[in-house]
Amino acid sequence: MSFARLPGAARSWRHGRTHARPENADLYGSRLEWVIETEQSTEDLAQKNLKLAQTFAILSLVLIGVCIAFVIVDGSLFSSSDDWRTIIIIASAGGIAPMVLVIVFTGVARAQIARDFKLMLGMSIPCLALAGFATAIAVSGIIQLSRMVDIYSEWLLDGYPEYAPRLALNALALAALCGAAAMNALQIPLGIKDVIIGAETIQAARSKSGTAGFYSPQPAPAAAPTIAAPAAGGPFCSKCGAKNDAGARFCNKCGAAMG
């Protein structure tokens, strides 16, 4: 739930203006302050998670770029095959593109969170899926590079020193990719937290016992109907109010004397 959904008086209190206080502010003032503090802490927590996820995505992009650079150097200088180009395509599609989308989605969510928690939830779900996908792709790349490092290590130990540069480049690429995988994996729990926060906040806003009740003015009790006293000496009894015939000396209902 965002502060945009609060009544005008609640938003005014949040921004330090008291000219639009609700009629029952004295009754609900303490609850309103508690709700605003809770709302603010929830928004701050979501903002923190989104900022961390965005930071991890940026770091992942940097590390993937470093990994690709090492693979390009290794492939262009020491390899006659096109395998390294395939690795670049996979890394770009499975590592770079998801993180770029995560950065965009988290940026939109951070900018609009104060207005609409539904949008934050809508951005957090794809970010969570993208982080999981990028992590899986990074793990598969780690497995492939680990095999290359093992092969070059064996050849180097067998007396082929010309593979030492390739071993170093692949080892550095492997280290960078491991770091990128870690950055991707760290985004997963943050995405789960944001999804939970968004879902719980939206559910609270829809609940009848949610915070909306704190701001709704309570209806005034209906006034009891008043019965006008019958005129003395008229056709109505002055004691019980029953209607009598004109000229009656005693009430037909209670027997009291008609005045």
N, C-alpha and C positions, 0 to 999 in steps of 0.2 A: 504494500500500500504506500502510496506516495503522499506527500504533503499537499499535492494538488487536489486530492480527494477530500481533504479536511474542509469543514465549513469556513467561510470567510473569517469568522472570528478567530478560529484556531490558527489559520495562517497568519493573521495579524499579530497574534500573541507570539508566534514563532519569530517574526521579524521585528519585535519590539514595539508594535503599535497596539494601543489599548482602546482606541476609539470605537471599535466594533465588537465590544464584549457582548456575549450572549446574555439574555435576561437571567438565566440561572447560573451565571458565572460564579457566584458565591458558593453555590451548592456543588458545582462540578469543577471548580477551578483546580483543586489539588489533583483530581483524576486527570484532567486535561494536561496538566504539566507533566504528570507521570507518563501519559501516552506519548507526548511529544518527545520526552527524553528517550523512551523506548524506541520510538520511530527513528529518531536521529541515530541511536546506536546501531539499529539494524541497517540503516542506510550507510553508515560509516563502515560497518563490517563488509557489506556487499561491495562498496567502493574499494576497500582494501584488497579483497579477493580478486576483483577485476583488474586492479592495477598490478598485482603480483602476476596474474596470468598473462597480462600484456607484456610485462617485463620478461617473463620466462620465454614467451614466444619470440621476442626480439633477440634474446640471447641464443635461442635455438637457431634462428635464421643466421646469425653471425657464425655460429659453430658449423652449421651445414655448409655455409660458404667457404669456410676454411677447409673443411673436408673435401669439398669439390675441387678447390684449388690444388690440393695435394694430389688428388686423383688425376687431374688434368696434366699436371707436371709429369707424373709418373707415366701416364699413357702416351703423352706426346713425345717424351724423350726416350723412353725405354721399351715401348710396346709397338709392334707392327699391326696389332689387331684393333678392332673397333669396340672391344669389350668395354673400355673405359667410357665411351660415348653412351653406351646403354646404361651404365651406372649413373651418369650425369642426368639422363632423362628420368630415370627412376627417382633419383634424389630430388629433382626439381618437382616432379609430379606428386611424390609422396611426402616430401619434407618441406619444401619451400612454399608451395601453394597453400597447404593447410594452415601454416603459421601466418601467412599474409592475411588469410581470412580471419583467423583468430584475432589478430591485431585490429582489423577493421571492426569486427563484431564487438569486441570488448570496448573499443573506443566509442562506438555508438551507445552501448549500454551505459557506460560511465557518464556520457553526456546527457542521457535521458532518464537516468534512474530517479532523479528527484521528481519527475513528472509521471512516470508510469513504470511500476514494477513488472507489469505484464511484458513490456518490451525487454526488460532485463532478463526475464525468464526465457523469452523467445530467442535472445541472443546467447544465453548460457548453454542451452541444450545443444545447438550445433557446435559451439566451442568445445564442449565436452566430447562430442563425437569426433571432431577433427583432431583433438589432442590424442584420443585413443588410436585413431587411424595413423597419425604421424608417428606415434610411439611404436606401433607394430612395424611400420616401414623401416624405422631406424634400427629396430632390433634385427630385422632381416638383413639390413646392410652391415650391421656389426658382425653377424655370422659370416657373411661373405668376406669381409675384410680380414676377419680373424683367420680364415682359411688361407688367404693370400699371405698373411704375415707368417703363418706356420710353414707354408711352402718355401718362402724366401729364407726363412731361418734355417730350414733343413739344407737348402742348397748352399747357403753361406757356410754352414758347418761342414759340408761335404767338400769344401775347397773351391768354391766359386765366389771370389770376393767381388766380382762385378755386380752381384745382386745386393750388395750392401746399401747402395742408394735407394733401390726400390723397397728394400725392407724398411729403411728409415721413413720414406715417404708414406708407405702404407701404414706403418705404425702410428705416425702422426695423424693421418686421416682417420684411423681407427679411434684414437684418443678423442679427436674432435667430434666424431659421430657418437661416441659414448656420452660425451657431454650434452650433445643435442638431444639424445634419447632421454637423459635425465631431466632436461628442461621440459621436454614434452610430457614426461610422466608426472612431473610436479604440477602440471596444469589440471590433471584429472581430479584430484581431491578438491582443488579449488572450484572446478566446475560443478562438482557434486554439491558442494556447500552452497554455491549460488543458486542452483536449481532448487535446493531445499528451502533456502531463504525466500526466494521468489514465490514458490508454491504456498508456503505457510503464510506469507504476508497477504497474498491474494485471497486465500481461504479465510483468514481473519477478517478481511474487509467484507466478505460476503456473509459472515456469520451474524446472526441477529444479536448475539451477545458480544459482538466485537466492539471496537472503539467508537463506532458511530453512535452507540447509545450514550456515550459520555457527553456528546455535544448536542444531542437532540433535546430541545426544551420539553419538559414534562407538561402534559396537558393539565390545565387547572381543573380541579374537581367541579363537577356540575352543581350548580346552585339548587338547593332544595326548593321545590315549588311552594309558593306561598298561597294560602287560602284566605281570600278576603273575608273579613268578619261581616256577617250579615247585618244589615241595618236594623236597629232596634225598632220593635213594633211592626216589622214587615212580615212578608209571608214565610221567611226563614226563621227557624228557631235560633235564638241567641246562644243556646247552650250546646246543641249538637249540630246545628247548621242544616237540619232537615227542612224541606219545603212543606208548607202547610197550606190549607185552603184559606182563602181570604175570609177574614172575620173569625177565624178559629181562636178560642180562648186558651187552649192547651195544645201542646205539641203532640201530633199524632204518633211520633216515634218514641220520644223519651218521657212525655207527659209533663214536661215543665211548662209553667205558665208563660203564655206569650205576653211579653211586656208591652 
